[in-house]
Amino acid sequence: MQTVTRPFTPDLPSGYVVRRAHETDTPAIARVYGAAYPSATDYPLVEASAVRETFVEDDAMAAFVAETDGRVVGVAAVEYDSFDEGNAQICKLAVHPDHQGRGLGRELLKHRLNVLHADPTFDGLVYSAAVTSHPASQHNLIARGFEPYSVHKHLQEGYFGPDAESEAIMLYTPSIGYAERDVYVPARYRHIVERTLAQASLDLLGRRIRTVNTVTYPTAAQLRMALSHEAGFLWEVTPEGSEPWAETKSELLAAVRDDDEHLMVPIDANARQLVALYEPLERAGFYPAGFIPDWLTREGEQRDAFVFQHPPTEAPTTMHVVEDVKALLDVLGLEYRVVAAHDRYWELEL
């Protein structure tokens, strides 16, 4: 990760501290999640046993708490090797309702970024999946150097209400490497890649973008290399990765038809042979959801991902998004209707 000259300066309200979570905090953390999430949802971390399993027993998780008068009132985490090797996800934020509106979410974000900056063993990509029903979290991330790179409808479970949540993948731009490498995308999608990269930094446009068109259906070997099924998603893997679940075009189409949830395909945009996947994905109803630099790691090298998404239904989806995310929707060409324009965010129907 590139070094930033100054770490983020803490600005905690008087009487509050942020520290690393301890195992003895487990019951108090569960109570914070229980107070912050609606009781009608099935958010798992309202149970102390789930908190212990997630934060204490998982070496990939680093949890932090906000405390006042000896009571835990906020919690947040960093998940290392999240989504792919080398990435770190800013996640699991919750502040007790009695202590919201005091900047604790902002301070927990700054604290985690400072921890990552100070860690000499970490030099990977930092990202967060911001639900679009919480514009304040989007503002918080953008103010700290994050930018939106992809948007996914109904991809996260409905922990804040009865419906599944839409989310924007936000990247911490100082963590993006600027190595020049070939990017292979069909010509009709070049504007998405260029505009998405330009949104973060003009330096990223130094990468060479190959405008490769193809109508060739993927071979079984190519699909074996590119697709596997896990937890309701399509993941991009290497030949040595997980067992494939769709090896032919017909199997891919059957999987899309039979699955009643949103699917996501991050394709290695630096592998020329994988352009053969674009045509069948498009025909099966997938649409481009974004272009994410450095999203994948293959054999120790960072790789870019061109992300496709498949919606199981075309029912209208409501999103509350800030200006930056709305601009990304325009780049992606997604149609939407402005339901209401508020002071700090837009309410859209996709």
C-alpha positions in Angstrom: 0.0 0.0 0.0 1.3 3.5 -0.8 2.5 5.5 2.2 0.3 8.4 3.1 2.3 11.3 4.6 0.0 11.7 7.6 -2.2 9.1 9.3 -5.7 10.0 10.1 -5.9 12.2 13.2 -8.2 10.9 15.9 -11.0 13.2 16.9 -13.0 11.2 19.5 -15.7 12.9 21.6 -14.6 13.5 25.2 -14.8 10.4 27.3 -14.5 7.9 24.5 -11.6 5.6 23.5 -11.1 3.2 20.6 -9.1 0.1 21.3 -8.5 -3.5 20.1 -11.3 -5.8 21.1 -10.6 -8.5 23.8 -12.2 -11.9 24.2 -13.9 -10.6 27.3 -15.8 -8.0 25.2 -17.7 -10.7 23.4 -21.1 -10.3 25.3 -20.9 -6.5 25.1 -20.2 -6.6 21.4 -23.2 -8.8 20.8 -25.4 -6.4 22.8 -24.2 -3.5 20.5 -25.1 -5.4 17.4 -28.4 -6.4 19.0 -29.3 -2.8 19.6 -28.1 -1.5 16.2 -29.8 -4.1 14.0 -33.6 -4.5 13.8 -34.8 -7.5 15.8 -36.9 -8.8 12.9 -33.8 -9.6 10.9 -31.4 -12.5 11.3 -28.1 -10.7 11.8 -25.9 -13.4 13.4 -23.6 -11.3 15.5 -26.4 -10.5 18.0 -25.4 -13.8 19.6 -22.2 -13.9 21.8 -21.3 -17.3 20.4 -21.3 -15.9 16.8 -19.2 -12.9 17.9 -16.7 -15.3 19.5 -16.5 -17.5 16.4 -16.2 -14.5 14.1 -13.8 -12.2 16.0 -11.9 -14.5 18.5 -11.6 -17.8 16.7 -10.9 -16.4 13.1 -7.3 -15.3 12.7 -8.3 -13.3 9.6 -10.4 -10.9 11.7 -9.2 -7.9 13.7 -12.0 -6.3 15.8 -12.0 -2.9 17.5 -14.4 -1.3 20.0 -15.4 2.2 21.0 -15.7 2.5 24.8 -17.0 5.0 27.3 -17.3 4.7 31.1 -16.1 1.1 30.8 -18.9 0.2 28.4 -18.6 -1.0 24.8 -20.8 1.2 22.6 -19.4 0.7 19.1 -17.6 -2.1 17.2 -15.9 -2.5 13.8 -13.5 -4.9 12.1 -10.9 -5.5 9.5 -11.1 -8.8 7.6 -7.8 -9.8 6.0 -7.7 -11.9 2.8 -11.3 -10.9 2.3 -12.8 -12.0 -1.1 -9.3 -12.7 -2.4 -5.7 -13.1 -1.1 -4.1 -9.9 0.0 -7.3 -7.8 0.3 -8.6 -6.3 3.5 -12.2 -5.4 4.0 -13.4 -2.6 6.3 -16.5 -4.2 7.8 -18.9 -5.1 10.7 -19.5 -1.5 11.9 -22.2 -1.0 14.5 -22.8 1.9 17.0 -25.3 1.6 19.8 -28.3 3.8 19.0 -27.8 5.8 22.2 -24.4 6.9 21.0 -25.0 7.5 17.3 -24.5 10.9 15.8 -21.3 11.6 17.7 -18.9 10.6 15.0 -18.0 7.2 16.4 -18.5 5.5 13.0 -16.0 8.0 11.5 -13.5 7.5 14.2 -13.7 3.7 14.0 -13.0 4.0 10.3 -10.0 6.3 10.8 -8.7 4.0 13.5 -8.8 0.9 11.2 -7.1 2.7 8.4 -4.4 3.9 10.7 -3.9 0.3 11.9 -3.5 -0.8 8.2 -1.1 2.0 7.5 1.1 1.1 10.5 1.2 -2.7 9.6 4.5 -3.4 7.8 3.2 -6.8 6.8 0.2 -5.5 4.9 0.4 -3.9 1.4 -2.8 -5.0 -0.2 -6.0 -3.5 -1.4 -8.5 -2.0 1.1 -12.2 -2.0 0.4 -15.6 -1.8 1.9 -19.0 -3.0 0.8 -21.3 0.0 1.6 -25.0 -0.8 1.7 -26.9 1.8 -0.4 -29.6 2.2 2.3 -27.1 4.0 4.5 -25.8 7.2 2.7 -24.0 8.3 5.8 -21.6 5.4 5.5 -20.9 6.3 1.9 -20.1 9.9 2.9 -17.8 8.6 5.7 -15.9 6.4 3.3 -15.6 8.9 0.5 -14.4 11.6 3.0 -11.6 9.2 4.0 -10.3 8.5 0.4 -12.6 5.7 -0.8 -14.2 5.7 -4.3 -17.1 3.5 -5.7 -16.0 1.0 -8.4 -19.0 -1.4 -8.7 -22.7 -1.5 -7.7 -24.6 -4.7 -6.9 -28.4 -4.9 -6.5 -29.7 -7.1 -3.7 -26.3 -8.8 -3.1 -26.2 -8.6 0.7 -28.7 -10.3 3.0 -31.5 -8.1 4.5 -30.0 -7.3 7.9 -31.5 -3.8 8.0 -35.0 -4.7 6.8 -37.1 -7.3 5.0 -35.4 -7.0 1.7 -31.9 -7.9 0.6 -29.5 -4.9 0.5 -27.8 -3.4 -2.5 -24.2 -2.4 -2.1 -21.4 -0.4 -3.6 -17.9 -1.7 -3.5 -15.7 1.2 -2.3 -11.9 1.1 -2.7 -9.5 3.0 -0.6 -7.6 4.7 -3.4 -4.2 5.0 -1.7 -4.1 1.2 -1.5 -4.4 0.8 -5.3 -1.1 0.0 -7.1 -0.4 1.9 -10.3 1.5 -0.9 -12.2 1.0 -0.7 -15.9 -0.5 -3.9 -17.4 -2.8 -5.0 -20.2 -6.5 -4.9 -19.7 -8.6 -7.0 -22.0 -12.3 -5.9 -22.5 -14.7 -5.8 -25.4 -14.8 -2.5 -27.2 -18.4 -1.9 -26.2 -17.3 -1.8 -22.5 -14.2 0.3 -22.9 -16.0 3.5 -21.7 -16.9 1.7 -18.4 -13.3 0.9 -17.7 -11.9 4.3 -18.7 -14.5 6.3 -16.8 -14.3 4.1 -13.7 -10.5 4.4 -13.6 -10.7 8.1 -14.3 -13.0 8.5 -11.3 -10.1 7.4 -9.0 -7.0 8.9 -10.6 -5.8 9.9 -14.0 -2.6 8.0 -13.2 -4.6 4.7 -13.6 -5.3 5.6 -17.2 -1.7 4.8 -17.9 -2.7 1.2 -18.1 -3.1 -0.3 -21.6 -6.7 -1.2 -22.4 -7.1 -3.8 -25.1 -10.5 -3.5 -26.9 -11.0 -7.1 -27.8 -14.3 -8.2 -29.3 -15.3 -11.8 -29.3 -18.4 -14.0 -30.0 -16.6 -17.2 -29.2 -18.3 -19.3 -26.6 -16.0 -20.5 -23.8 -14.6 -24.0 -24.0 -15.0 -26.3 -21.0 -11.4 -25.8 -20.1 -11.9 -22.0 -20.0 -15.0 -22.3 -17.8 -13.2 -24.7 -15.5 -10.5 -22.0 -15.0 -13.0 -19.2 -14.6 -16.0 -20.3 -12.6 -16.8 -22.1 -9.4 -19.9 -22.0 -7.2 -19.7 -21.1 -3.5 -22.3 -19.5 -1.2 -24.5 -18.4 -4.0 -21.9 -16.6 -6.0 -19.8 -17.1 -9.1 -16.2 -16.7 -8.2 -13.2 -16.3 -10.4 -10.6 -18.9 -9.7 -7.4 -20.4 -11.1 -7.2 -24.0 -12.5 -6.0 -25.1 -9.1 -9.0 -23.5 -7.4 -12.3 -24.8 -6.2 -14.1 -27.6 -8.0 -16.0 -26.1 -11.0 -19.8 -26.1 -11.1 -20.4 -25.1 -14.7 -18.2 -26.5 -17.4 -20.2 -25.8 -20.5 -22.4 -23.0 -21.8 -25.5 -25.1 -21.2 -24.5 -25.8 -17.6 -23.9 -22.1 -17.1 -27.3 -21.2 -18.4 -29.0 -23.9 -16.3 -27.2 -22.6 -13.2 -28.4 -19.1 -13.9 -32.0 -20.2 -14.6 -32.2 -22.4 -11.5 -30.6 -20.0 -9.0 -33.0 -17.7 -7.1 -30.4 -15.2 -6.0 -28.1 -12.6 -7.5 -24.9 -13.9 -9.0 -21.6 -12.1 -9.4 -18.8 -12.9 -11.8 -15.4 -11.1 -11.3 -13.5 -11.9 -14.5 -9.7 -11.5 -14.6 -9.5 -8.6 -16.9 -5.7 -9.1 -17.5 -6.2 -12.6 -19.0 -6.9 -12.4 -22.7 -8.4 -15.9 -23.0 -11.2 -15.0 -20.6 -12.8 -12.5 -23.0 -14.5 -15.5 -24.4 -16.8 -15.4 -21.3 -18.3 -12.0 -22.0 -20.7 -13.1 -24.8 -22.4 -16.0 -23.0 -22.6 -14.0 -19.8 -24.3 -11.2 -21.6 -26.7 -13.6 -23.4 -27.6 -15.2 -20.1 -28.7 -11.8 -18.7 -25.6 -10.6 -16.9 -24.8 -6.9 -17.0 -21.6 -5.1 -16.2 -21.5 -3.9 -12.5 -18.1 -2.3 -12.5 -14.3 -2.5 -13.1 -12.2 -3.0 -9.9 -8.5 -2.5 -10.0 -6.3 -4.9 -8.1 -9.3 -6.9 -6.9 -7.7 -10.3 -7.6 -4.4 -11.9 -6.8 -3.0 -14.6 -9.0 0.4 -16.3 -8.3 1.4 -13.3 -6.2 0.4 -10.7 -8.8 -2.4 -8.2 -8.5 -5.1 -8.5 -11.2 -8.0 -6.3 -12.3 -11.5 -7.5 -12.3 -14.3 -6.7 -14.7 -17.4 -7.5 -12.7 -20.7 -8.9 -14.1 -23.9 -9.4 -12.2 -27.1 -11.4 -12.9 -30.4 -10.4 -11.3 -33.0 -13.1 -10.7 -35.8 -10.7 -11.2 -36.2 -7.2 -12.8 -38.4 -5.9 -9.9 -37.6 -2.3 -9.1 -34.8 -1.8 -6.6 -34.6 1.2 -4.3 -31.2 2.7 -3.5 -30.1 5.7 -1.4 -26.9 6.8 -3.0 -24.5 9.8 -2.8 -23.4 11.8 -5.8 -20.3 9.6 -6.5 -22.3 6.4 -6.6 -25.0 7.9 -8.8 -22.2 9.0 -11.2 -21.0 5.3 -11.3 -24.5 4.2 -12.2 -24.5 6.6 -15.1 -21.1 5.2 -16.3 -22.5 1.7 -16.1 -25.5 2.7 -18.2 -28.0 1.4 -15.6 -31.5 2.9 -16.0 -33.0 4.5 -12.9 -35.7 6.9 -11.8 -35.0 9.7 -9.2 -37.6 9.2 -6.5 -36.3 12.0 -4.3 -33.3 14.3 -4.1 -32.2 14.9 -0.5 -29.6 17.3 0.9 -26.8 14.7 0.9 -28.0 11.8 -1.2 -30.4 10.7 -3.9 -33.2 8.1 -3.6 -33.3 6.1 -6.8 -35.4 3.3 -8.2 -33.5 1.0 -10.5 
